[in-house]
């Protein structure tokens, strides 16, 4: 009687390994793409909840809050930081269910880091010179031309200036934010390293931060009747980067507009122009 058992040959073993490698190469990107889509879907739901909460706040208070979660709060007796889930924020816990709704899926700050705080700089200001990049009809003549690109209707500060407690006085104390609130501020990569940028603000133009003007850009939450195309905040955590740290051109930014639209925009456009990015077509 002969033993009929036969071991795999080396060629057969290598063939099986090759097949497994091919299947893995096919399945893993699909899985990663599905996971990324699920994360973006969860963030989209949270961002729409934030917009609803803001509208409720506006009905109650007559305007929008200066921050979404709120600025860092200190205990009065010892100046220690009040944990983010214990602070009385503008939207949480009264109008937003769960602190995690204010934390994008890819924000590295987890729920157990409630004491983590940060300072932030302003995002990039539109680098294009005036009056070569009009965005909206500021003078009301029914046209969008060079007369609508006014220097004082441009972003006042840029990424080399820290957000302060009094925006009209850059020498005032820096503003402290909870890092878990990725829709107030967000960490981004740059060729020079990482920095934390402001995302939500009531005013960003020269005129807006100095009392307002009839010819100012109406896309600012601090005005009594802001344009529907006003940016509330945007999610830059899905942003892709090149090897040199430059922002890639992918359509990865989730931009939340006041009028109800949640639009995917180009990452480089948002990185370069922030609040002044071209408004969506009505």
C-alpha positions as CSV (number, residue, x, y, z in Angstrom):
1,X,0.0,0.0,0.0
2,X,1.3,3.4,-1.0
3,X,0.8,6.6,0.9
4,X,-1.4,8.8,-1.3
5,X,-0.8,12.0,0.6
6,X,1.2,14.6,-1.4
7,X,2.6,17.9,-0.2
8,X,2.4,21.2,-2.1
9,X,5.2,21.8,-4.5
10,X,7.0,25.1,-4.2
11,X,5.4,26.4,-7.4
12,X,1.9,25.6,-6.1
13,X,2.7,27.4,-2.8
14,X,4.0,30.4,-4.6
15,X,0.9,30.4,-6.9
16,X,-1.4,30.4,-3.9
17,X,0.5,33.3,-2.3
18,X,0.4,35.2,-5.5
19,X,-3.4,34.8,-5.7
20,X,-3.9,35.9,-2.1
21,X,-1.7,39.0,-2.8
22,X,-3.7,39.9,-5.9
23,X,-7.0,39.5,-4.0
24,X,-5.7,41.6,-1.1
25,X,-4.6,44.3,-3.6
26,X,-8.1,44.4,-4.9
27,X,-10.0,44.1,-1.7
28,X,-8.0,46.4,0.6
29,X,-8.4,49.6,-1.5
30,X,-12.1,48.9,-1.8
31,X,-12.4,48.5,1.9
32,X,-10.4,51.7,2.6
33,X,-12.6,53.6,0.1
34,X,-15.8,52.2,1.8
35,X,-14.4,53.2,5.2
36,X,-13.6,56.7,4.0
37,X,-17.0,57.1,2.5
38,X,-18.6,56.0,5.7
39,X,-16.5,58.5,7.7
40,X,-17.4,61.3,5.3
41,X,-21.1,60.4,5.6
42,X,-20.9,60.5,9.4
43,X,-19.2,63.9,9.2
44,X,-21.8,65.2,6.8
45,X,-24.6,64.2,9.1
46,X,-22.9,65.9,12.1
47,X,-22.3,69.1,10.0
48,X,-25.9,69.3,9.1
49,X,-26.8,68.9,12.7
50,X,-24.5,71.8,13.6
51,X,-26.3,74.0,11.0
52,X,-29.7,73.1,12.5
53,X,-28.3,73.8,16.0
54,X,-27.1,77.2,14.8
55,X,-30.4,78.1,13.4
56,X,-32.1,77.3,16.7
57,X,-29.5,79.3,18.5
58,X,-30.2,82.2,16.2
59,X,-33.9,82.0,16.8
60,X,-33.3,82.1,20.6
61,X,-30.5,84.7,20.7
62,X,-31.0,86.9,17.6
63,X,-27.6,86.0,16.1
64,X,-25.0,83.3,15.7
65,X,-22.6,82.4,18.5
66,X,-19.0,83.5,18.5
67,X,-17.8,79.8,18.5
68,X,-19.4,76.4,18.1
69,X,-18.3,74.4,21.1
70,X,-17.1,77.5,23.0
71,X,-13.8,78.9,24.1
72,X,-11.7,77.1,26.8
73,X,-13.2,77.6,30.2
74,X,-11.2,77.7,33.5
75,X,-12.2,76.8,37.0
76,X,-12.4,80.0,39.0
77,X,-10.7,78.6,42.1
78,X,-7.6,77.2,40.5
79,X,-7.5,78.2,36.8
80,X,-7.4,74.6,35.7
81,X,-9.1,73.8,32.4
82,X,-12.8,72.7,32.6
83,X,-13.1,69.4,30.5
84,X,-14.8,70.0,27.2
85,X,-17.7,67.8,28.1
86,X,-18.3,69.8,31.3
87,X,-18.1,73.3,29.8
88,X,-21.2,75.2,29.0
89,X,-20.6,75.6,25.3
90,X,-22.8,77.6,22.9
91,X,-24.2,74.6,21.1
92,X,-23.2,71.6,23.4
93,X,-25.0,70.2,25.3
94,X,-28.2,72.1,24.8
95,X,-28.5,72.0,21.0
96,X,-26.1,69.4,19.9
97,X,-26.5,65.8,21.1
98,X,-23.1,64.4,22.0
99,X,-19.7,66.1,22.0
100,X,-18.5,63.8,19.3
101,X,-20.7,65.6,16.8
102,X,-18.3,68.5,17.1
103,X,-15.3,66.2,16.4
104,X,-14.7,65.1,12.7
105,X,-14.0,61.4,12.3
106,X,-10.4,61.9,11.4
107,X,-9.7,64.4,14.1
108,X,-6.9,62.8,16.1
109,X,-8.2,64.3,19.4
110,X,-10.3,61.5,21.0
111,X,-13.0,61.7,23.5
112,X,-10.7,61.0,26.4
113,X,-8.6,64.1,25.6
114,X,-11.1,66.5,26.9
115,X,-8.5,68.8,28.5
116,X,-6.5,69.3,25.3
117,X,-6.5,72.9,24.2
118,X,-4.8,74.9,21.4
119,X,-4.3,78.3,20.0
120,X,-5.0,78.9,16.3
121,X,-3.9,81.1,13.4
122,X,-6.2,82.5,10.8
123,X,-6.4,80.5,7.5
124,X,-4.9,81.7,4.3
125,X,-6.2,84.9,2.9
126,X,-7.0,85.0,-0.9
127,X,-3.6,85.8,-2.4
128,X,-5.0,87.2,-5.7
129,X,-4.5,91.0,-5.9
130,X,-7.5,93.4,-5.9
131,X,-9.5,94.2,-8.0
132,X,-8.8,91.1,-10.1
133,X,-10.9,88.5,-8.3
134,X,-14.4,89.7,-7.6
135,X,-16.7,87.1,-6.0
136,X,-20.1,88.6,-5.4
137,X,-22.0,91.8,-6.3
138,X,-21.0,94.2,-3.5
139,X,-22.1,97.5,-4.9
140,X,-25.6,96.3,-6.0
141,X,-25.3,97.2,-9.7
142,X,-26.3,93.7,-10.8
143,X,-22.9,92.9,-12.2
144,X,-19.8,91.2,-10.7
145,X,-16.8,93.1,-11.9
146,X,-13.6,94.7,-10.6
147,X,-15.7,97.3,-8.8
148,X,-16.8,94.5,-6.5
149,X,-13.3,93.5,-5.3
150,X,-12.8,96.1,-2.6
151,X,-9.6,95.9,-0.4
152,X,-11.6,96.4,2.8
153,X,-13.9,93.5,1.9
154,X,-10.9,91.1,1.9
155,X,-9.8,88.9,4.8
156,X,-8.0,91.0,7.4
157,X,-5.6,88.4,8.9
158,X,-3.8,85.4,7.5
159,X,-1.9,82.4,8.6
160,X,1.0,84.2,10.3
161,X,-1.4,85.9,12.8
162,X,-2.7,84.2,15.9
163,X,-6.4,84.4,16.7
164,X,-6.8,86.8,19.7
165,X,-9.5,87.3,22.2
166,X,-10.1,90.8,20.7
167,X,-9.7,90.6,16.9
168,X,-9.6,94.3,16.6
169,X,-6.5,94.3,18.8
170,X,-3.9,91.8,17.6
171,X,-1.8,92.5,20.7
172,X,-4.6,91.1,23.0
173,X,-4.2,87.7,24.6
174,X,-4.4,84.7,22.2
175,X,-7.7,82.8,22.2
176,X,-7.7,79.3,23.5
177,X,-9.9,76.6,21.9
178,X,-10.7,73.0,22.8
179,X,-8.9,70.8,20.3
180,X,-11.7,68.3,20.2
181,X,-13.9,70.9,18.4
182,X,-12.6,70.3,14.9
183,X,-15.2,72.6,13.4
184,X,-14.0,75.6,15.4
185,X,-10.3,74.9,14.6
186,X,-8.5,72.2,12.6
187,X,-4.9,71.0,12.4
188,X,-3.4,71.0,8.9
189,X,-0.1,70.2,7.3
190,X,2.1,72.7,5.6
191,X,5.6,72.6,4.0
192,X,6.9,74.1,7.2
193,X,5.1,71.7,9.6
194,X,1.7,71.5,11.2
195,X,-0.5,74.4,12.4
196,X,-4.0,74.8,13.8
197,X,-6.3,77.1,11.7
198,X,-9.5,78.8,12.6
199,X,-12.6,77.4,10.8
200,X,-15.6,79.2,12.4
201,X,-15.8,82.9,12.9
202,X,-18.4,85.7,12.7
203,X,-16.3,88.2,10.8
204,X,-13.2,87.9,8.7
205,X,-13.0,91.0,6.5
206,X,-11.3,94.3,7.4
207,X,-14.7,96.1,7.4
208,X,-16.4,93.3,9.3
209,X,-13.9,93.3,12.1
210,X,-14.0,97.0,12.4
211,X,-17.7,97.7,12.7
212,X,-19.2,96.7,9.3
213,X,-19.9,98.5,6.0
214,X,-22.8,98.5,3.5
215,X,-20.4,97.4,0.7
216,X,-18.7,94.7,2.8
217,X,-18.8,91.0,1.7
218,X,-22.2,89.8,2.9
219,X,-20.9,86.2,3.5
220,X,-20.2,86.7,7.2
221,X,-22.3,85.2,10.0
222,X,-22.0,88.4,12.2
223,X,-24.2,90.5,10.0
224,X,-27.9,90.6,10.7
225,X,-28.9,88.9,7.5
226,X,-25.9,87.0,6.1
227,X,-25.9,85.6,2.6
228,X,-27.0,82.0,2.1
229,X,-23.6,81.4,0.5
230,X,-21.9,82.2,3.8
231,X,-19.4,79.5,4.9
232,X,-20.2,78.2,8.4
233,X,-17.2,75.9,8.6
234,X,-15.4,73.3,6.6
235,X,-14.0,69.8,7.2
236,X,-10.3,69.6,6.0
237,X,-9.4,66.4,7.8
238,X,-9.8,64.3,4.6
239,X,-7.3,66.6,2.8
240,X,-4.5,64.8,0.9
241,X,-1.0,66.2,0.8
242,X,1.9,65.9,-1.6
243,X,5.3,64.7,-0.4
244,X,6.5,68.3,0.0
245,X,3.6,69.1,2.3
246,X,1.7,71.1,-0.3
247,X,-2.1,70.5,-0.4
248,X,-3.2,68.2,-3.1
249,X,-5.9,69.2,-5.6
250,X,-8.5,66.5,-4.7
251,X,-12.2,67.4,-4.1
252,X,-12.0,66.4,-0.4
253,X,-13.2,69.4,1.6
254,X,-16.7,69.3,3.0
255,X,-17.9,72.9,3.1
256,X,-21.0,73.8,5.1
257,X,-23.0,76.8,3.8
258,X,-25.6,78.7,5.7
259,X,-28.3,78.2,3.1
260,X,-28.4,74.5,3.4
261,X,-25.8,73.2,1.1
262,X,-23.0,70.8,2.1
263,X,-20.7,71.0,-0.9
264,X,-17.5,69.0,-1.7
265,X,-14.9,71.6,-2.7
266,X,-11.3,71.4,-3.9
267,X,-8.8,71.2,-1.1
268,X,-6.3,73.5,-2.7
269,X,-9.0,76.2,-3.3
270,X,-10.0,76.0,0.4
271,X,-6.4,76.1,1.6
272,X,-5.6,79.1,-0.5
273,X,-8.8,81.2,-0.2
274,X,-10.7,79.9,2.9
275,X,-13.8,82.0,3.6
276,X,-13.5,83.8,0.2
277,X,-13.6,80.7,-2.0
278,X,-15.9,81.1,-4.9
279,X,-19.5,80.6,-3.8
280,X,-21.6,77.7,-5.1
281,X,-23.8,78.4,-8.1
282,X,-27.4,79.3,-7.1
